[in-house]
Amino acid sequence: MKYKRSKQRQRLLELLGQTEIHPSADWLYQKLKKEFPSLSMGTVYRNLSILVEQKRIQKLPFGSTHDRYEAIKSPHYHLVCEHCGSVQDFTMSEYSEINKSAQKMSGFHISHHRIDFFGTCEKCQSKHNKSKGV
């Protein structure tokens, strides 16, 4: 579907391209509200949906209360802290053979895959160790 050009949508895309924190819609709303005083959360969600549909950004549902978003970059994985909820990009050799294996085993046409690693970030590990006196 073709959409009219939108200043809010363009700024959302720019903001996502400038950050590495994988923000929620609420974070994006708070950042853009100063620039667009009449902006609503509905407008943010609608424009995020359009950008996802256009494959310009990626929606990252991590099972938390809020989905996260990122500008589409080169293939990469994510590190997700189960304590503080932080999400970090993690670059390592992409395991492209997994697509072929999954397709062969399932008969399903595989276009891509997503792998997320869950655990405890260094900051939370440090806090935990300090609280234990380590």
C-alpha positions in Angstrom: 0.0 0.0 0.0 1.2 3.5 -0.8 1.1 6.1 2.0 1.4 9.9 2.0 4.7 11.2 3.2 4.5 12.1 6.9 6.9 14.3 9.0 6.1 12.2 12.1 6.9 9.0 10.3 10.1 10.3 8.9 11.2 11.5 12.3 10.4 8.1 13.8 12.6 6.5 11.2 15.4 9.0 11.8 15.2 8.5 15.6 15.3 4.7 15.3 18.3 5.0 13.0 20.1 7.2 15.6 19.6 5.0 18.6 21.0 1.6 19.6 18.6 1.0 22.6 15.7 -0.7 20.7 13.1 1.7 22.1 9.5 1.1 22.9 6.7 3.1 21.3 6.3 5.0 24.5 10.0 6.0 24.5 9.7 7.2 20.9 6.5 9.1 21.8 8.2 10.9 24.7 11.1 11.9 22.4 8.9 13.2 19.6 6.2 14.9 21.7 8.5 17.9 22.2 8.8 18.3 18.5 5.2 17.5 17.7 3.0 18.8 20.6 -0.2 17.4 19.1 1.3 13.9 18.6 -0.8 11.0 20.0 0.3 7.5 20.9 -2.2 6.3 18.3 -0.2 8.2 15.6 3.0 6.7 16.9 1.6 3.1 16.7 0.0 3.7 13.3 3.3 5.0 11.9 5.4 2.3 13.4 3.0 -0.3 11.8 3.4 1.4 8.4 7.2 1.4 8.8 7.1 -2.3 9.7 4.8 -3.0 6.7 7.3 -1.1 4.5 10.1 -3.2 5.9 12.0 -0.1 7.0 12.0 -1.0 10.6 11.6 -4.2 12.6 9.3 -4.9 15.5 11.0 -7.0 18.2 8.5 -8.7 20.5 10.5 -10.0 23.4 7.6 -11.1 25.6 7.9 -8.1 27.8 5.0 -5.7 28.3 6.2 -3.5 25.4 7.4 -4.4 22.0 10.7 -2.8 20.9 11.6 -1.4 17.5 14.8 -0.9 15.5 15.8 0.4 12.1 16.6 -2.5 9.8 20.3 -2.9 9.6 22.6 -5.7 8.5 21.7 -9.2 9.8 22.4 -9.5 13.5 21.2 -11.1 16.7 20.1 -9.7 20.1 21.2 -10.1 23.7 18.2 -9.6 26.0 18.7 -9.2 29.8 16.1 -11.1 31.8 16.6 -8.8 34.7 16.5 -5.2 33.5 15.0 -5.8 30.0 17.8 -4.2 28.1 18.3 -5.3 24.5 21.6 -5.1 22.7 22.7 -5.9 19.2 25.1 -8.8 18.9 27.0 -9.4 15.7 28.5 -12.7 15.0 28.7 -14.9 11.9 25.2 -15.4 10.7 24.3 -19.1 10.7 22.7 -19.1 7.3 22.7 -22.9 7.0 19.9 -23.0 9.7 17.5 -21.7 7.1 18.3 -24.6 4.7 18.1 -27.2 7.5 14.8 -25.9 8.8 13.3 -25.8 5.3 14.5 -29.3 4.5 13.1 -30.7 7.7 9.8 -28.9 7.6 8.9 -28.3 3.9 8.2 -24.7 5.0 9.8 -22.0 2.7 12.2 -20.2 5.1 13.1 -16.6 4.1 15.1 -15.7 7.3 15.5 -16.4 10.9 15.8 -14.5 14.2 17.9 -15.6 17.1 17.8 -13.9 20.5 20.1 -14.8 23.4 18.6 -14.3 26.9 20.6 -14.0 30.1 22.0 -11.4 32.4 23.8 -8.2 31.1 27.1 -7.1 32.6 25.5 -4.3 34.5 23.0 -6.6 36.3 25.8 -9.2 36.9 27.9 -6.4 38.6 24.9 -5.3 40.7 24.3 -9.0 41.8 27.9 -9.5 42.6 28.1 -6.3 44.7 24.9 -7.3 46.6 26.5 -10.7 47.4 29.8 -9.0 48.4 31.7 -10.7 45.6 
